[in-house]
Structure formats: C-alpha cells, structure tokens
Amino acid sequence: MRLIPIEYVKPNTILGKTLYTIDGRMLVKSGMVLTKRMIAKIKEINVLSLYIVDEYSSDEIVDIIKPELRQKAILTIKDAFFNINKITIADKFSKKSEVYFKNIQTMSEELMENILTNEDVLLSLVDIRSMDNYIYSHSVNVAIISMILGIALKLPKKKLEYLCMGALIHDIGKSFVPKKVLMTEEELTPEENILLEQHPRLGYNYLSDSYNLSANSKSVALQHHERPDGLGYPDGLCGDKISIFSKIVSIADAYDTLSSGRPNKRAMFPSDVLEYLMSNAGKMFDYDIVNTFCKVVVPFSNGTLVNLSNGDIAIVKETLPNFPLRPIVEILKSSKTNTIGEEINLIEELSIVITNIRYEM
C-alpha cells in the first residue's frame, strides 16, 4: 500500500484506505476498484492523495489509532470549532458552550487510551484528508503526533493529558479568522497575514476565563507559533518562556502542515519535512525535541517507491528506529540487472541516499 497524489491515480486502481465524506460518511470502501467516474468524484471533494494497493506494495499500513476513532475525533473537533464563533457572550459562560469542550475532553481521553495501548510508537502518516475538512483533521493529526512525541520524551500521564487536549484545541482561534483567509489559494496579503497571526491570541482569550481547562492546555493555543530564537508570534517568547507542551505542538503542527497538500501547494515529501525540522532545530523548533522526533517518525512508509542516488528504483521494506532517512530497500529497477531483487540497508551503504519518492514506474 502506498500514498500517491490524486493526479497519479488511474482507473482500475485498488483503493487501499477507506475514504470518508466531510460529515464522516463512508464514500468509497477500501478494496474497491476505482473507476474514472469515482476518481473524478473524489477530486470534487478536494481529496489530494489516496492510498492504493498495487503490484509493488500490497502490505497494509496500519493507522496508529483506529480509523473509526479518527473519524469520530474529526467530527468532534468540527462540531466544536464550527459552533464556537456562533456562541454569544452570554452563552459563553453557560452549559450550552461547555458541552463542546466536554466532548473534546472525552475525545482526548479516548485518543490517549488508544495510543498508550498501541505497542508501535513509530509515527507514519496514514490519513487521507479532504481540504474541506482540513482544519479539523489537522487538529486531530497534531494531537496524535504530539502524543507520540510526548511518549518518546517520557512525559508522565498527567502531562500527556494536558498535551493531548492542548493539541486538539491549538487552532481554536482560527474559528474567529475569516474563512476566506484560511482557505485562500492565493498568497496572503500583509493585511491577511496580520489577521491570521491573531489566531493564537484570539483562541487563548476565548479560553482563558471561560472553560475548566488546564492552564497548560490553554497555553498551547497561545504559544504554538512561538520560536526558541524569539522570532515567533504573538509575543516573541524564547527559550524556557515557551512551555514544553507548546514546543511539542509547534513541531507536530509544522510536520503535519508541510506534509499535507493544499490546492495551490503540493505536499513536501515527509523526508524533506524532517530535514527542514532538523535544519531549523534551535531556531524555529526546540533542538532536543526535534532530535527525539527524528527517532520516532517514519518518513518512508513500507511500500513507498523511491529513487536512489545511484539511479536505481527501489521499494522501502523496513525503517529501523533512530535512522528514519535510511531504511532497508529492495531494488526493483537497475542498470545492474544482477542487483534487482536485492535488499540494501542504507544504514550500511552510506554512499547511497534516497533522492525522492516516485509514484510511477
């Protein structure tokens, strides 16, 4: 099974992961053979990539959380974010508004339980999202990534609770930013950038005196765009003035954002995102936390077709902990025909690197 951009999906391709509509209904079940009409319909709902099963990659990629739980979490976040900016000031302090956050809290607990009972703590991007659902699925992804990172950092359970809840609501301030700014396919104007950069403050102000949430969770809404070098926003905090929860969510937020395609911008390869994080460690992101993150993320899932620096085409077979950019690969195509079918451990073959992911042979 491998993830490919929608423009590379051809008729008669087998769908590898079930596709859902924006409201959580099943649109196309995994295992279905995609027709030209079905592919066109999927494009209409702004899905930019799909998992497929083909002759090169038939192994299943298992999500770190149950697919039905992921969909439930997305709908819970959507329900809260969609309704929050409709709540009047009078309602803000009433039980009417509390229900949304109680639902998110319950969902946070379910996500935690599901992840903590999962023996596999390596992170691989497995969700298929629609751009129409982007903000909500992004919040869930950031929570999952943050939890995996928090576990790797050996945070105690109580702090993991603060982290998960904070990650789920980190973008709540975007409920108060005009939708045209959030969903534009054009470059933002300076004025629109100012509006967008207000979302951490807007979110924190909304949460600060209204809901029975931990101050640790609320701080994530305010600080997730702060940077160790002090060049972040909204307050230009640096170093230890930024909470560890916010530092973790900042990395998870960047990884998921850059790994996800947008209508006007193709997703970066996860390996390139990882290199971006490493190159900005100590400046944009906490150095030690980035180092830990690099040990638990899997940028090349099993079954990914890749180009190698020696000109060969290979398929990823296994990624070993602590070496995310140097998996074990099997040669599928080479000028040296005697090497086809051979497995190479890139940890040992230092002269060979993966140059990029490929979607067709």
C-alpha positions as CSV (number, residue, x, y, z in Angstrom):
1,M,0.0,0.0,0.0
2,R,1.3,3.5,-0.8
3,L,0.1,7.1,-0.8
4,I,0.1,8.9,-4.1
5,P,-1.2,12.2,-5.3
6,I,-4.7,12.1,-6.9
7,E,-3.4,13.1,-10.3
8,Y,-1.4,9.9,-10.5
9,V,-4.4,7.6,-9.7
10,K,-5.5,5.7,-12.8
11,P,-8.8,3.9,-13.4
12,N,-8.8,0.3,-12.2
13,T,-6.6,1.2,-9.3
14,I,-7.5,-0.6,-6.0
15,L,-8.2,1.8,-3.1
16,G,-6.1,0.9,0.0
17,K,-7.8,3.0,2.7
18,T,-11.5,3.8,3.1
19,L,-12.4,7.3,2.0
20,Y,-14.9,9.4,4.1
21,T,-17.0,12.4,3.3
22,I,-16.7,15.7,5.3
23,D,-19.5,14.6,7.6
24,G,-18.0,11.2,8.3
25,R,-20.0,9.0,5.9
26,M,-18.2,6.3,4.0
27,L,-17.7,7.4,0.4
28,V,-15.5,4.6,-1.0
29,K,-14.6,1.5,0.9
30,S,-11.1,0.1,0.9
31,G,-10.6,-2.7,-1.7
32,M,-12.9,-1.0,-4.3
33,V,-11.6,-0.8,-7.8
34,L,-11.6,2.9,-8.7
35,T,-13.4,3.9,-12.0
36,K,-12.8,7.1,-13.9
37,R,-16.0,8.5,-12.6
38,M,-15.2,7.7,-9.0
39,I,-11.8,9.4,-9.3
40,A,-13.5,12.5,-10.7
41,K,-15.9,12.4,-7.7
42,I,-13.0,12.2,-5.3
43,K,-11.3,15.2,-6.9
44,E,-14.6,17.1,-6.5
45,I,-14.4,16.9,-2.7
46,N,-10.8,18.2,-2.7
47,V,-9.0,15.0,-1.7
48,L,-5.4,15.4,-2.9
49,S,-4.0,11.9,-2.3
50,L,-5.1,8.3,-1.9
51,Y,-3.6,5.1,-0.5
52,I,-3.6,2.4,-3.3
53,V,-2.7,-1.2,-3.4
54,D,-0.7,-2.4,-6.5
55,E,1.9,-4.9,-7.6
56,Y,4.7,-3.0,-5.8
57,S,3.1,-2.6,-2.4
58,S,0.3,-4.8,-1.1
59,D,1.2,-4.7,2.6
60,E,-1.3,-2.9,4.8
61,I,-0.3,0.3,6.5
62,V,-2.0,0.3,9.9
63,D,-3.0,3.7,11.5
64,I,-1.7,4.3,15.0
65,I,-5.3,4.9,16.0
66,K,-8.5,3.1,14.9
67,P,-10.0,4.6,11.7
68,E,-13.4,5.0,13.3
69,L,-11.9,6.8,16.2
70,R,-10.1,9.2,13.9
71,Q,-13.3,10.0,12.1
72,K,-15.1,10.5,15.4
73,A,-12.4,12.8,16.6
74,I,-12.5,14.9,13.4
75,L,-16.3,15.3,13.7
76,T,-16.0,16.2,17.4
77,I,-13.5,19.0,16.6
78,K,-15.6,20.1,13.6
79,D,-18.7,20.4,15.7
80,A,-16.9,22.5,18.4
81,F,-15.0,24.8,16.0
82,F,-17.9,25.3,13.7
83,N,-20.3,26.4,16.5
84,I,-17.9,28.3,18.8
85,N,-18.0,31.6,16.9
86,K,-21.8,31.5,17.0
87,I,-21.9,31.4,20.7
88,T,-22.9,34.7,22.3
89,I,-21.0,36.3,25.2
90,A,-23.9,35.3,27.5
91,D,-23.8,31.7,26.3
92,K,-20.0,31.6,26.6
93,F,-20.4,31.1,30.4
94,S,-23.3,28.7,30.1
95,K,-23.7,25.0,30.0
96,K,-24.5,25.4,26.3
97,S,-20.9,26.2,25.5
98,E,-19.4,23.8,28.0
99,V,-20.7,20.8,26.1
100,Y,-18.3,21.3,23.2
101,F,-15.3,21.2,25.4
102,K,-16.5,18.3,27.4
103,N,-16.9,16.4,24.1
104,I,-13.3,17.3,23.1
105,Q,-12.1,16.3,26.6
106,T,-13.8,12.9,26.2
107,M,-12.2,12.5,22.8
108,S,-8.8,13.5,24.2
109,E,-9.1,10.7,26.7
110,E,-10.1,8.2,24.1
111,L,-7.2,9.1,21.8
112,M,-4.8,8.8,24.7
113,E,-6.1,5.4,25.7
114,N,-5.9,4.2,22.1
115,I,-2.3,5.4,21.6
116,L,-1.0,4.3,25.0
117,T,-2.2,0.7,24.4
118,N,-0.5,0.7,20.9
119,E,2.8,-1.2,21.0
120,D,4.0,0.5,17.9
121,V,5.3,4.0,18.8
122,L,6.7,4.9,15.4
123,L,4.8,7.5,13.5
124,S,3.7,7.1,9.9
125,L,1.4,9.5,8.1
126,V,-1.7,7.4,7.1
127,D,-4.7,9.6,7.0
128,I,-6.5,10.6,3.8
129,R,-8.0,14.1,4.1
130,S,-10.2,16.4,2.2
131,M,-9.2,20.0,2.1
132,D,-12.8,20.8,3.0
133,N,-12.1,19.2,6.4
134,Y,-8.5,20.4,6.7
135,I,-8.5,22.4,9.9
136,Y,-10.4,19.6,11.8
137,S,-8.3,16.7,10.6
138,H,-5.2,18.8,11.1
139,S,-6.1,19.3,14.8
140,V,-6.5,15.5,15.2
141,N,-3.2,14.7,13.4
142,V,-1.4,17.3,15.5
143,A,-2.7,15.7,18.7
144,I,-1.7,12.2,17.6
145,I,1.8,13.4,16.5
146,S,2.2,15.3,19.8
147,M,1.2,12.3,21.9
148,I,3.8,10.1,20.1
149,L,6.4,12.7,20.7
150,G,5.3,13.2,24.4
151,I,5.6,9.4,25.0
152,A,9.0,9.4,23.4
153,L,10.0,12.2,25.8
154,K,8.7,10.1,28.7
155,L,6.2,12.6,29.9
156,P,4.1,11.3,32.8
157,K,0.4,10.5,32.0
158,K,-1.0,13.7,33.6
159,K,1.3,15.9,31.3
160,L,0.2,13.7,28.3
161,E,-3.4,14.6,29.2
162,Y,-2.5,18.4,29.1
163,L,-0.6,17.9,25.9
164,C,-3.3,16.0,24.0
165,M,-6.1,18.4,25.0
166,G,-3.9,21.4,24.1
167,A,-3.0,19.9,20.7
168,L,-6.7,19.3,19.9
169,I,-7.6,22.9,20.6
170,H,-4.4,24.6,19.5
171,D,-6.0,26.2,16.4
172,I,-9.3,27.1,18.1
173,G,-8.5,30.8,17.4
174,K,-9.0,30.1,13.6
175,S,-12.7,29.9,14.3
176,F,-12.5,33.7,14.6
177,V,-10.5,34.3,11.4
178,P,-12.4,34.9,8.2
179,K,-12.8,31.7,6.2
180,K,-11.6,33.3,3.0
181,V,-8.2,34.0,4.7
182,L,-7.9,30.4,5.9
183,M,-8.9,28.7,2.7
184,T,-7.4,31.1,0.1
185,E,-5.4,29.5,-2.7
186,E,-3.5,32.8,-3.3
187,E,-0.6,34.2,-1.4
188,L,-1.8,36.1,1.7
189,T,-1.6,39.9,1.6
190,P,0.2,41.7,4.5
191,E,-3.2,42.5,6.0
192,E,-4.4,38.9,5.7
193,N,-1.2,37.7,7.4
194,I,-1.9,40.0,10.3
195,L,-5.4,38.6,10.6
196,L,-4.0,35.0,10.5
197,E,-1.3,35.7,13.1
198,Q,-4.0,36.9,15.5
199,H,-5.4,33.4,15.9
200,P,-3.3,32.3,18.8
201,R,-4.3,35.4,20.9
202,L,-8.0,35.1,19.8
203,G,-8.0,31.4,20.8
204,Y,-6.4,32.0,24.1
205,N,-8.6,34.9,25.0
206,Y,-11.6,32.8,24.3
207,L,-10.4,30.0,26.5
208,S,-8.7,32.0,29.3
209,D,-11.6,32.8,31.5
210,S,-14.4,30.5,30.3
211,Y,-13.6,26.9,30.5
212,N,-12.4,24.4,33.1
213,L,-9.2,23.6,31.2
214,S,-5.7,23.3,32.5
215,A,-3.5,26.4,32.0
216,N,-1.0,24.0,30.4
217,S,-3.5,23.1,27.7
218,K,-4.6,26.7,27.2
219,S,-1.0,27.9,26.8
220,V,-0.7,25.7,23.7
221,A,-3.4,27.8,21.9
222,L,-1.3,30.9,22.7
223,Q,2.2,29.7,22.2
224,H,2.3,27.1,19.4
225,H,3.8,29.7,16.9
226,E,6.5,30.9,19.3
227,R,10.1,30.1,18.5
228,P,13.2,29.4,20.6
229,D,15.0,32.3,18.8
230,G,12.3,34.7,19.8
231,L,11.1,35.4,16.3
232,G,7.7,33.8,16.7
233,Y,4.3,35.2,17.4
234,P,2.2,36.6,19.1
235,D,4.6,37.6,22.0
236,G,8.1,36.8,20.6
237,L,8.8,34.4,23.5
238,C,12.1,32.4,23.6
239,G,13.7,29.6,25.4
240,D,12.2,28.4,28.6
241,K,9.5,31.0,28.4
242,I,7.7,28.7,26.0
243,S,6.0,25.7,27.6
244,I,7.2,22.2,26.7
245,F,3.7,21.5,25.5
246,S,3.8,24.3,23.1
247,K,7.3,23.3,21.9
248,I,6.0,19.8,21.1
249,V,2.8,21.0,19.4
250,S,4.9,23.5,17.3
251,I,6.9,20.6,15.8
252,A,3.8,18.4,15.3
253,D,1.9,21.4,13.7
254,A,4.8,22.1,11.3
255,Y,5.2,18.4,10.3
256,D,1.6,17.9,9.6
257,T,1.1,21.2,7.7
258,L,4.1,20.7,5.5
259,S,3.3,17.0,4.8
260,S,-0.2,17.8,3.7
261,G,-1.0,19.1,0.2
262,R,-3.1,22.2,-0.4
263,P,-5.0,23.1,-3.6
264,N,-2.3,25.6,-4.5
265,K,0.7,23.8,-3.0
266,R,1.9,20.2,-3.2
267,A,2.8,18.5,0.0
268,M,6.5,18.2,0.8
269,F,8.0,14.7,1.0
270,P,8.0,13.7,4.6
271,S,11.7,13.2,4.4
272,D,12.1,16.8,3.2
273,V,9.9,18.0,6.1
274,L,12.2,16.0,8.5
275,E,15.3,17.7,7.0
276,Y,13.5,21.1,7.3
277,L,12.8,20.5,11.0
278,M,16.4,19.4,11.6
279,S,17.9,22.4,9.8
280,N,15.8,24.7,11.9
281,A,16.3,23.0,15.2
282,G,17.4,25.6,17.8
283,K,15.9,28.4,15.8
284,M,12.3,27.7,14.9
285,F,12.0,24.5,16.9
286,D,13.4,23.1,20.2
287,Y,16.7,21.3,19.4
288,D,16.3,18.4,21.8
289,I,12.7,17.8,21.0
290,V,13.4,17.7,17.2
291,N,16.2,15.1,17.8
292,T,13.7,13.0,19.7
293,F,11.1,13.4,17.0
294,C,13.5,12.2,14.3
295,K,13.7,8.9,16.2
296,V,10.0,8.2,16.1
297,V,8.9,9.4,12.7
298,V,8.8,7.2,9.6
299,P,9.1,9.4,6.5
300,F,9.1,6.5,4.1
301,S,6.3,4.0,4.9
302,N,6.8,0.4,3.9
303,G,5.8,0.1,0.2
304,T,7.0,3.6,-0.8
305,L,8.6,3.7,-4.3
306,V,11.8,5.7,-4.2
307,N,14.6,6.9,-6.5
308,L,18.1,6.3,-5.2
309,S,21.2,8.5,-5.8
310,N,22.8,5.7,-7.9
311,G,20.0,5.8,-10.4
312,D,18.2,2.7,-9.1
313,I,14.5,2.5,-8.3
314,A,13.6,0.7,-5.1
315,I,10.8,0.0,-2.7
316,V,11.0,0.6,1.1
317,K,10.8,-2.6,3.1
318,E,11.6,-1.5,6.7
319,T,12.6,1.5,8.7
320,L,14.8,1.0,11.7
321,P,14.4,3.2,14.9
322,N,16.8,6.2,15.1
323,F,17.5,6.1,11.3
324,P,14.4,7.4,9.6
325,L,16.1,8.6,6.4
326,R,18.0,5.3,5.8
327,P,15.5,2.4,5.5
328,I,16.1,-1.1,4.1
329,V,15.0,-1.1,0.4
330,E,14.6,-3.7,-2.3
331,I,15.9,-2.9,-5.8
332,L,13.2,-3.0,-8.4
333,K,15.0,-1.5,-11.4
334,S,18.7,-1.0,-12.0
335,S,21.2,-0.8,-14.8
336,K,23.0,-3.7,-13.0
337,T,20.4,-6.4,-13.6
338,N,22.1,-8.8,-11.1
339,T,21.1,-6.4,-8.3
340,I,17.4,-6.5,-9.0
341,G,15.6,-8.1,-6.0
342,E,18.5,-7.4,-3.7
343,E,17.8,-5.8,-0.4
344,I,20.1,-2.9,0.7
345,N,20.4,-1.5,4.2
346,L,21.1,2.2,3.7
347,I,22.5,2.5,7.2
348,E,25.4,0.4,5.9
349,E,25.5,1.7,2.3
350,L,26.4,5.3,3.2
351,S,27.2,6.3,-0.4
352,I,23.6,5.8,-1.4
353,V,20.7,8.0,-0.4
354,I,17.1,8.4,-1.3
355,T,16.7,11.3,-3.6
356,N,12.9,11.4,-3.8
357,I,9.6,9.5,-3.8
358,R,8.2,8.3,-7.1
359,Y,4.6,7.5,-8.0
360,E,5.0,5.6,-11.2
361,M,7.4,3.0,-12.5
